Amino acid sequence: MRAGVLHPDLSVGTETRRSPHPAPGDLLVAVRAVGVCGSDTHYLRHGRIGDHVVRDPLVLGHEASGVIVAVGDGVSPGRIGERVSIEPQRPDPRTAETKRGDYHLCPHMEFYATPPIDGAFAEYVTIGADFAHPVPPEVSDEAAALFEPLSVGIAALRKADVAAGDSVLIAGAGPIGLLIAQVARASGLARIVVSEPDEQRRARATEFGATDAIAPGEDIDPVDAFVDASGVGAAVRDGMARVRPAGHVVLVGMGSDTMELPVTLIQNRELVVTGVFRYSNTWPTALALVRTGAVDLDAMVTARFGLDELTDALNADLRPGNIKAVVYPGISQWQNIDHPGSAHPGSVQTGEARR
């Protein structure tokens, strides 16, 4: 198979590798579409995220969808041909975290595109059968791939402990901020305020669920919860100051390893401050939100690339107006292919189907 590989010197190239074989309990998936995440871009530019360092060649990409083409022992052959959204996690079932349902916090987690675990910018991947979620025909390959970042938004709103009629302030109108806004709208929140310094992004936020889009520092009435999707210390501190007493603060954005926080404010208002690290048990909710039209993932895709264009895909965030780039590992160059179904890319054939 072909795979896009990031090397320790931060160069990116396409290589031919042996296709993986599904172990017992696993599935072999022909990858259809893979979203580009900010973490992929961070690895490209910095070679590390915290303690996770690119020391050996690494296949990036963890927002993926595809078609099951083979199964390992213990998995029904009837699943072959299923279109699936991949939950890119492989927790250890024996750990206390997994047993209590917090499998995303498993200390022995193997997560796609987190060194040394390869990700999905490849024609084929394997995944545990329980982590390949079937999707119906009306869900496109691109939307199925973006269930992964949508799950981050779902997890964030769960941690924010908000309900219909409540209010939330979201810092940052990047892909995650926009997804959080969409989930908030679908949850019936009465006021969804997005704080964003870029005027174009503020306008975009109102298209994706925000009732108000403000520049940082603008006055607003107190909110029930604040969710940071920026990773910027000043934005976090400003957002915390807008939360009512006993409200919730959820830190999602990845910035510096340390940050100065207003401890007196947290104590005096008894704010609940927490973080989000991945997700658990979110795929059923993601499917329901997308299938009913409450969340529009297709509208977030603004650029498409083939596997040989991976470097351009990873740098697509530098393009004005870009929201989400998607890579098709079964296609070399997107612009050289006739795409009659590009408006609903589930019709684009890749991997085994193309050969």
C-alpha positions as CSV (number, residue, x, y, z in Angstrom):
1,M,0.0,0.0,0.0
2,R,1.0,3.7,-0.3
3,A,1.3,5.8,2.8
4,G,2.2,9.4,3.6
5,V,5.1,9.5,6.1
6,L,6.5,12.2,8.3
7,H,10.2,11.7,9.0
8,P,12.1,12.9,12.1
9,D,13.8,15.6,10.0
10,L,10.2,16.9,9.4
11,S,10.2,16.0,5.7
12,V,7.1,14.4,4.3
13,G,7.1,11.8,1.5
14,T,5.0,9.0,0.0
15,E,6.2,5.5,0.6
16,T,5.2,1.9,-0.3
17,R,4.6,-0.2,2.7
18,R,3.3,-3.7,3.4
19,S,-0.4,-3.6,3.9
20,P,-1.4,-4.4,7.5
21,H,-3.1,-7.7,8.4
22,P,-6.1,-7.7,10.8
23,A,-5.3,-9.4,14.1
24,P,-8.0,-11.3,16.0
25,G,-10.8,-8.9,16.8
26,D,-9.6,-6.4,14.2
27,L,-10.8,-5.1,10.9
28,L,-8.9,-4.1,7.8
29,V,-10.2,-0.8,6.4
30,A,-9.6,0.7,3.0
31,V,-9.3,4.4,3.9
32,R,-11.6,6.7,2.0
33,A,-11.1,10.1,3.6
34,V,-8.9,11.6,6.3
35,G,-9.3,15.1,7.9
36,V,-6.3,17.1,8.7
37,C,-6.1,18.0,12.4
38,G,-4.1,20.8,14.0
39,S,-2.1,18.1,15.8
40,D,-0.9,16.8,12.4
41,T,0.2,20.2,11.4
42,H,1.9,20.7,14.8
43,Y,3.9,17.5,14.3
44,L,5.0,18.7,10.9
45,R,6.2,22.0,12.1
46,H,7.6,21.1,15.5
47,G,8.2,17.3,15.5
48,R,6.5,16.9,18.9
49,I,3.5,17.6,21.0
50,G,4.4,17.6,24.7
51,D,6.1,14.3,25.5
52,H,5.1,12.7,22.2
53,V,8.2,13.1,19.9
54,V,8.6,12.0,16.2
55,R,11.7,9.9,16.6
56,D,11.0,7.4,13.7
57,P,9.0,7.7,10.5
58,L,5.4,8.3,11.3
59,V,2.1,8.1,9.4
60,L,-0.1,11.0,10.5
61,G,-3.8,11.3,10.3
62,H,-6.5,10.2,12.8
63,E,-9.8,11.6,11.5
64,A,-10.7,8.8,9.1
65,S,-13.5,6.9,7.3
66,G,-13.4,3.9,5.0
67,V,-14.7,0.6,3.9
68,I,-14.1,-2.8,5.7
69,V,-12.3,-5.1,3.3
70,A,-11.2,-7.9,5.6
71,V,-11.7,-9.1,9.2
72,G,-9.6,-10.9,11.7
73,D,-10.5,-14.0,13.7
74,G,-13.6,-13.6,15.9
75,V,-15.2,-10.9,13.7
76,S,-18.2,-11.7,11.4
77,P,-17.3,-11.7,7.7
78,G,-20.6,-10.1,7.2
79,R,-19.0,-6.8,8.1
80,I,-16.9,-6.8,4.9
81,G,-18.2,-4.0,2.6
82,E,-19.4,-1.8,5.5
83,R,-18.7,1.9,5.3
84,V,-17.4,3.0,8.7
85,S,-16.2,6.0,10.7
86,I,-13.1,5.1,12.6
87,E,-12.7,5.9,16.3
88,P,-8.9,5.9,16.2
89,Q,-8.3,4.5,19.7
90,R,-7.0,1.2,21.0
91,P,-7.3,1.2,24.8
92,D,-6.1,-1.7,27.0
93,P,-9.3,-3.4,28.3
94,R,-7.6,-4.4,31.5
95,T,-6.8,-0.9,32.9
96,A,-9.0,0.7,35.6
97,E,-9.7,3.7,33.3
98,T,-11.1,1.4,30.6
99,K,-13.1,-0.7,33.0
100,R,-14.9,2.3,34.5
101,G,-15.8,3.7,31.1
102,D,-13.1,6.3,30.7
103,Y,-11.3,4.3,28.1
104,H,-9.9,7.5,26.4
105,L,-7.8,8.0,29.5
106,C,-6.2,4.6,29.4
107,P,-2.5,5.0,30.2
108,H,-1.6,2.3,27.7
109,M,-3.7,3.9,24.9
110,E,-2.5,3.4,21.3
111,F,-3.9,6.3,19.4
112,Y,-3.6,6.9,15.6
113,A,-0.8,9.3,14.6
114,T,0.6,9.6,18.2
115,P,4.2,8.5,18.2
116,P,5.0,5.6,17.7
117,I,1.5,4.6,16.5
118,D,0.9,5.1,12.7
119,G,-2.2,6.9,11.6
120,A,-4.5,6.9,8.6
121,F,-2.8,8.8,5.8
122,A,-2.4,5.4,4.1
123,E,-4.5,3.2,1.8
124,Y,-5.2,0.7,4.6
125,V,-5.4,0.6,8.4
126,T,-6.5,-1.8,11.0
127,I,-8.7,-1.0,14.0
128,G,-10.6,-3.0,16.7
129,A,-14.0,-4.1,15.5
130,D,-15.8,-2.1,18.2
131,F,-14.1,1.1,17.1
132,A,-15.2,1.0,13.5
133,H,-18.7,2.5,13.5
134,P,-21.1,1.8,10.6
135,V,-22.4,4.8,8.8
136,P,-25.6,5.0,6.6
137,P,-25.5,6.0,2.9
138,E,-26.7,9.5,3.5
139,V,-23.5,10.3,5.5
140,S,-20.6,11.2,3.2
141,D,-17.1,9.8,3.5
142,E,-15.9,13.3,4.6
143,A,-18.5,13.7,7.2
144,A,-17.8,10.2,8.5
145,A,-14.1,11.1,8.9
146,L,-15.0,14.3,10.8
147,F,-17.0,12.4,13.4
148,E,-13.6,12.4,15.2
149,P,-13.2,16.2,15.7
150,L,-17.0,16.4,16.3
151,S,-16.5,14.0,19.2
152,V,-14.1,16.5,20.7
153,G,-16.9,19.1,20.6
154,I,-19.4,16.6,22.1
155,A,-17.0,15.8,24.9
156,A,-16.4,19.5,25.6
157,L,-20.1,20.3,25.9
158,R,-20.6,17.3,28.2
159,K,-17.8,18.6,30.5
160,A,-19.4,22.1,30.4
161,D,-22.5,20.7,32.1
162,V,-24.9,22.9,30.1
163,A,-28.4,22.2,29.0
164,A,-31.2,23.7,26.8
165,G,-31.6,27.4,27.6
166,D,-28.1,27.8,29.1
167,S,-25.4,30.0,27.7
168,V,-21.8,29.4,26.7
169,L,-18.8,31.4,25.6
170,I,-16.4,29.7,23.2
171,A,-12.9,31.2,22.6
172,G,-11.6,30.5,19.0
173,A,-13.4,30.0,15.7
174,G,-11.2,27.4,14.3
175,P,-12.6,23.9,13.3
176,I,-13.0,22.8,17.0
177,G,-14.6,26.0,18.1
178,L,-17.0,25.9,15.2
179,L,-17.9,22.3,16.0
180,I,-18.5,23.1,19.7
181,A,-20.8,25.9,18.5
182,Q,-22.7,23.5,16.3
183,V,-23.1,21.0,19.2
184,A,-24.2,23.9,21.5
185,R,-26.9,24.9,19.0
186,A,-28.1,21.3,18.6
187,S,-28.2,21.1,22.4
188,G,-30.7,24.0,22.6
189,L,-28.5,26.5,24.3
190,A,-30.1,29.9,24.2
191,R,-26.9,32.0,23.9
192,I,-23.7,30.8,22.1
193,V,-21.1,33.5,22.0
194,V,-17.8,33.0,20.1
195,S,-14.8,35.2,20.8
196,E,-12.4,35.5,17.9
197,P,-9.9,38.2,16.9
198,D,-10.2,37.5,13.1
199,E,-13.2,39.3,11.5
200,Q,-13.6,36.7,8.8
201,R,-13.7,33.9,11.3
202,R,-16.2,35.8,13.4
203,A,-18.5,36.0,10.5
204,R,-18.1,32.3,9.9
205,A,-18.9,31.5,13.5
206,T,-22.4,32.9,13.1
207,E,-22.9,30.6,10.1
208,F,-22.1,27.6,12.3
209,G,-24.2,28.1,15.3
210,A,-23.1,31.2,17.2
211,T,-25.8,33.6,18.3
212,D,-23.1,36.3,18.8
213,A,-19.5,36.7,17.6
214,I,-17.3,39.2,19.4
215,A,-13.8,40.4,19.4
216,P,-11.7,39.5,22.5
217,G,-12.4,41.9,25.3
218,E,-15.9,42.9,24.3
219,D,-18.4,43.0,27.2
220,I,-21.0,40.3,27.5
221,D,-23.4,39.2,30.2
222,P,-22.2,36.3,32.4
223,V,-22.4,32.9,30.9
224,D,-23.0,29.4,32.4
225,A,-19.9,27.9,30.9
226,F,-16.7,28.9,29.0
227,V,-15.0,26.6,26.6
228,D,-11.5,27.5,25.3
229,A,-10.7,26.2,21.8
230,S,-7.8,28.6,21.3
231,G,-5.0,27.5,23.7
232,V,-4.2,31.2,24.3
233,G,-3.6,32.2,27.9
234,A,-5.1,35.7,27.6
235,A,-8.2,34.2,26.0
236,V,-8.6,31.7,28.8
237,R,-8.2,34.3,31.5
238,D,-10.7,36.6,29.8
239,G,-13.2,33.8,29.3
240,M,-13.0,32.7,32.9
241,A,-13.9,36.2,34.0
242,R,-17.2,36.0,32.1
243,V,-18.4,32.8,33.9
244,R,-21.1,33.1,36.5
245,P,-20.5,31.7,40.0
246,A,-20.4,27.9,40.1
247,G,-20.1,27.8,36.3
248,H,-17.8,25.5,34.3
249,V,-14.6,26.2,32.4
250,V,-13.4,23.6,29.9
251,L,-10.0,23.8,28.4
252,V,-9.8,22.2,24.9
253,G,-7.2,24.2,23.0
254,M,-3.6,23.1,23.1
255,G,-1.2,25.9,23.7
256,S,1.8,26.1,26.0
257,D,2.5,23.4,28.6
258,T,1.9,25.9,31.4
259,M,-0.5,28.8,31.8
260,E,-1.1,31.4,34.5
261,L,-4.7,31.2,35.8
262,P,-6.7,33.6,38.1
263,V,-6.8,31.4,41.2
264,T,-8.6,34.0,43.4
265,L,-11.4,34.2,40.8
266,I,-11.7,30.4,40.6
267,Q,-11.9,30.2,44.4
268,N,-14.3,33.1,45.0
269,R,-16.7,32.0,42.3
270,E,-16.1,28.3,42.9
271,L,-15.6,27.7,39.2
272,V,-15.2,24.1,38.0
273,V,-12.2,24.0,35.8
274,T,-11.5,20.9,33.7
275,G,-9.8,19.7,30.5
276,V,-10.7,17.6,27.5
277,F,-8.3,14.9,26.3
278,R,-10.0,13.0,23.5
279,Y,-13.4,11.4,24.1
280,S,-15.3,8.3,24.9
281,N,-18.7,6.9,23.9
282,T,-19.4,9.8,21.5
283,W,-19.8,8.2,18.1
284,P,-23.5,7.3,18.6
285,T,-24.2,11.0,19.4
286,A,-22.1,12.2,16.5
287,L,-24.1,10.0,14.1
288,A,-27.4,11.2,15.5
289,L,-26.4,14.9,15.1
290,V,-25.2,14.5,11.6
291,R,-27.9,12.2,10.4
292,T,-30.6,14.6,11.6
293,G,-28.9,17.6,10.1
294,A,-28.4,19.2,13.5
295,V,-24.6,19.4,12.7
296,D,-23.3,20.0,9.2
297,L,-19.8,18.5,8.7
298,D,-19.8,18.6,4.9
299,A,-20.0,22.4,4.9
300,M,-16.8,22.6,6.9
301,V,-14.7,20.9,4.2
302,T,-12.9,23.7,2.2
303,A,-10.0,21.8,0.6
304,R,-9.3,18.3,-0.7
305,F,-6.0,16.6,-1.6
306,G,-4.6,13.4,-2.8
307,L,-1.9,11.5,-1.0
308,D,1.0,13.0,-3.0
309,E,-0.2,16.4,-2.0
310,L,0.1,15.7,1.7
311,T,2.5,18.6,2.5
312,D,0.0,21.0,0.9
313,A,-2.8,19.5,2.9
314,L,-0.9,19.8,6.2
315,N,-0.3,23.5,5.4
316,A,-3.8,24.2,4.2
317,D,-4.5,26.1,7.5
318,L,-2.3,28.9,6.1
319,R,-4.8,29.6,3.3
320,P,-7.3,32.4,4.0
321,G,-10.8,31.1,4.6
322,N,-9.7,27.5,5.1
323,I,-11.7,25.5,7.7
324,K,-11.0,21.8,7.1
325,A,-8.8,20.0,4.6
326,V,-9.4,16.4,3.7
327,V,-6.9,13.9,2.2
328,Y,-8.0,11.0,0.0
329,P,-5.2,8.4,0.5
330,G,-6.4,6.3,-2.5
331,I,-5.9,9.2,-4.9
332,S,-2.5,10.6,-5.8
333,Q,-3.5,14.1,-6.8
334,W,-7.0,15.4,-6.3
335,Q,-6.9,18.1,-9.0
336,N,-6.0,15.5,-11.7
337,I,-9.1,13.4,-11.0
338,D,-12.6,13.9,-12.4
339,H,-14.9,14.1,-9.3
340,P,-18.5,13.9,-10.4
341,G,-19.5,13.3,-6.8
342,S,-17.3,15.7,-5.0
343,A,-20.3,17.6,-3.6
344,H,-21.0,14.3,-1.7
345,P,-17.7,12.5,-1.7
346,G,-19.1,9.2,-0.6
347,S,-19.3,8.5,-4.3
348,V,-15.5,8.8,-4.9
349,Q,-13.9,5.4,-5.1
350,T,-10.6,4.8,-3.4
351,G,-8.4,2.0,-2.3
352,E,-9.5,-1.5,-3.3
353,A,-12.4,-0.2,-5.3
354,R,-10.1,1.9,-7.6
355,R,-7.9,-1.1,-8.5
